[in-house]
Amino acid sequence: MELAGERCLIALACRVLAHAGLADSVLGHVSLRAGPDRMLVRCRGPRESGLLFTTAQDVHPVGMDGADVLPGGYTAPVELPIHAETLRRRPEVAAVVHAHPPAIVAAGLAGLPLRPIFGAYDIPAARLALQGVPVYERGVLIRRAELAEEMLAAMGDRPVCALRGHGLVATGATVQQAVVRALNVEELARMTLRANLAGGDLEPLPAEDLAELPDLGSGLNEEAVWRHRVARLELAGLGLPEEA
């Protein structure tokens, strides 16, 4: 199978997102740049059973225009423009995650901004928040290029963007990085909701404390977290089947 390793990686990413609660049911997709005008993306097939059960057979090469006729009754995501326009306009991005994480959606609907309210508890999440988590304010299905362009304008040069009443877009130089960034933003949203429910202070940490938060590097922030998430999948009996 063409690009078998990359297709398995995307399938694993979908399973990780679903197992972590960011992509319940059948909604969400992950893509990886596969050339100047093509990508690999998680598609929906005739026996769709949700992201938690994604296999490499559910991942297909698709042109940026989405005009491909896919085999076996598969269809590209309706929101393919999220991936196509992000990959077109952000050359540093190789992978895109779109999911519907419930805490991110709930925090946005409650009007709770995602601020760096904690520190060493989750340094990568705090650093993302410190740089700012932009919000695309429209809760629309991003099924046209012009809507994706609006979303990207809101996103700016940031690696993530919350979609009000909808979900999240996370990007990365690798699939692993994009997935871990999505996990980090959802953890930030979960803690924001918990602190708000408890009547806590949602103000950012003092600047001097935030300045003490180091970049722990991709080896710990992304690679180790990715291995941990894959190991949890396998422990739960949800690892990618060998035939995938």
C-alpha positions in Angstrom: 0.0 0.0 0.0 1.4 3.4 -1.1 2.7 5.4 1.9 1.7 2.6 4.2 3.7 4.0 7.2 2.2 7.4 6.9 -1.3 6.0 6.6 -0.9 3.9 9.7 0.4 7.0 11.5 -2.7 9.0 10.6 -4.9 6.0 11.7 -3.1 5.9 15.0 -3.6 9.6 15.4 -7.3 9.3 15.0 -7.4 6.5 17.6 -5.4 8.5 20.0 -7.7 11.5 19.7 -10.8 9.4 20.1 -9.4 7.5 23.1 -8.5 10.8 24.8 -12.0 12.1 24.3 -11.3 14.7 21.7 -13.1 13.0 18.8 -16.2 11.1 19.9 -18.1 9.1 17.3 -17.4 9.7 13.6 -16.5 13.4 13.6 -13.0 14.6 13.0 -10.1 14.0 10.7 -6.3 14.2 10.5 -4.2 15.0 7.4 -0.5 14.9 6.4 1.1 16.7 3.5 2.0 14.3 0.7 3.4 16.6 -2.0 2.9 20.1 -3.3 -0.7 19.7 -4.1 -1.7 16.5 -2.3 -2.4 15.2 1.2 -3.2 12.0 3.0 -6.4 12.4 5.0 -8.7 10.2 7.1 -11.8 9.6 4.9 -15.2 8.2 5.7 -16.1 4.8 4.2 -19.2 2.7 3.7 -18.6 0.9 7.0 -17.8 3.9 9.1 -17.6 3.1 12.8 -15.8 6.1 14.2 -12.3 7.5 14.7 -11.5 5.1 17.5 -11.6 2.3 15.0 -9.7 4.0 12.1 -7.4 1.8 10.1 -4.9 2.6 7.4 -7.5 1.6 4.8 -9.5 4.7 5.9 -6.7 7.0 4.9 -6.4 8.1 1.3 -4.4 10.5 -0.9 -6.5 13.4 -1.9 -5.7 16.5 -4.0 -6.1 19.9 -2.4 -9.1 20.5 -4.6 -10.8 17.4 -3.2 -11.9 16.4 -6.7 -10.5 12.8 -6.5 -12.8 9.8 -6.9 -11.8 7.6 -4.0 -12.0 3.8 -4.0 -14.4 1.5 -2.2 -17.1 4.0 -1.6 -14.9 6.4 0.5 -15.5 10.1 0.6 -13.2 12.9 1.6 -14.2 15.0 4.7 -16.8 17.7 4.0 -14.4 20.1 5.8 -11.4 19.2 3.6 -10.9 23.0 3.0 -9.6 23.2 6.6 -6.7 20.9 5.6 -6.2 22.2 2.1 -6.1 25.9 2.8 -4.0 25.4 5.9 -1.4 23.3 4.0 -1.5 25.8 1.1 -1.0 28.9 3.2 1.2 27.6 6.0 4.3 26.0 4.4 5.8 25.2 7.8 2.8 23.0 8.6 2.9 19.3 7.5 0.0 17.9 9.6 -3.5 19.2 10.5 -5.9 17.9 13.1 -9.6 18.8 13.2 -11.6 17.5 16.1 -14.6 18.4 18.3 -13.1 18.4 21.8 -15.9 18.9 24.3 -14.1 20.9 26.9 -12.8 23.4 24.3 -16.3 23.8 22.9 -17.8 24.2 26.4 -15.3 26.7 27.6 -15.9 28.8 24.5 -19.7 28.7 24.9 -19.3 29.7 28.5 -17.2 32.7 27.5 -14.1 31.4 29.3 -10.8 32.4 27.5 -8.0 29.9 27.6 -5.4 31.6 29.6 -2.2 30.3 31.3 -3.9 29.8 34.6 -1.5 27.0 35.6 2.2 26.4 35.3 4.3 23.4 35.9 1.2 21.2 36.0 1.3 21.1 32.2 4.1 23.3 30.8 3.4 22.8 27.1 -0.3 23.7 27.6 0.7 26.7 29.6 3.2 27.9 27.0 0.5 27.5 24.3 -1.9 29.6 26.4 0.8 32.2 27.1 1.2 32.7 23.4 -2.5 33.0 23.0 -5.2 30.5 21.7 -7.0 32.4 18.9 -10.7 31.8 18.3 -12.7 31.6 15.1 -16.0 33.0 16.2 -18.3 31.4 13.6 -19.8 28.0 14.5 -20.1 27.0 10.8 -19.2 23.9 9.0 -16.0 24.9 7.2 -16.8 23.4 3.9 -15.7 26.1 1.5 -12.3 27.7 0.9 -13.5 31.2 1.9 -14.6 29.9 5.3 -11.3 28.2 5.8 -9.6 31.5 4.8 -11.6 33.3 7.5 -10.5 30.6 10.1 -6.9 31.0 9.0 -7.1 34.8 9.4 -8.3 34.3 12.9 -5.6 31.7 13.6 -2.8 34.0 12.3 0.6 32.4 12.8 -0.4 30.4 15.9 -0.3 26.5 15.8 -3.9 26.1 17.1 -7.3 27.7 16.7 -10.4 27.2 18.8 -13.6 27.1 16.7 -16.5 28.6 18.7 -19.4 26.2 19.0 -17.5 23.7 16.8 -14.1 22.4 17.9 -10.4 22.9 17.3 -7.8 23.0 14.5 -4.2 22.1 15.5 -1.2 22.0 13.3 2.3 20.7 13.5 5.5 19.8 11.6 4.5 16.2 12.3 1.3 14.3 12.9 2.5 13.6 16.5 3.1 17.3 17.2 -0.3 18.3 15.9 -2.1 15.6 18.0 -0.2 16.5 21.2 -1.0 20.2 20.7 -4.7 19.3 20.4 -4.4 17.3 23.6 -2.7 20.2 25.4 -5.4 22.7 24.4 -8.1 20.3 25.6 -6.4 19.8 28.9 -6.2 23.6 29.3 -9.9 23.9 28.6 -10.7 21.1 31.1 -8.8 22.8 33.9 -10.4 26.1 33.0 -13.9 24.6 33.3 -13.0 22.8 36.6 -11.5 26.0 38.2 -14.5 28.0 37.0 -17.0 25.5 38.4 -15.1 25.6 41.8 -15.3 29.4 41.8 -11.5 29.7 41.3 -9.4 32.5 40.0 -9.0 32.3 36.2 -6.4 35.0 36.0 -3.1 34.1 34.4 -0.1 33.2 36.6 2.2 36.1 37.5 4.6 37.0 34.7 7.6 36.0 36.8 6.2 32.5 37.2 5.4 32.2 33.6 8.9 33.3 32.7 10.2 30.3 34.7 8.4 27.7 32.5 11.1 26.2 30.2 10.6 24.6 26.8 11.2 21.0 27.7 11.9 20.0 24.0 10.1 17.8 21.6 11.6 14.6 23.1 9.5 15.0 26.2 6.7 17.3 25.1 5.7 15.4 22.0 7.6 12.1 21.4 7.2 10.8 24.9 3.6 11.9 25.2 2.8 10.3 21.8 4.4 7.0 22.9 2.4 7.1 26.1 -0.8 7.7 24.3 -0.1 4.8 21.9 0.8 2.6 24.8 -2.5 3.4 26.5 -4.3 2.4 23.3 -2.5 -0.9 23.2 -3.2 -1.6 26.9 -6.9 -1.0 26.2 -6.8 -3.4 23.3 -7.3 -0.6 20.8 -4.0 -0.6 19.1 -3.9 -0.6 15.3 -4.5 -4.1 13.9 -1.5 -5.7 12.2 -3.5 -6.1 8.9 -4.2 -2.3 9.0 
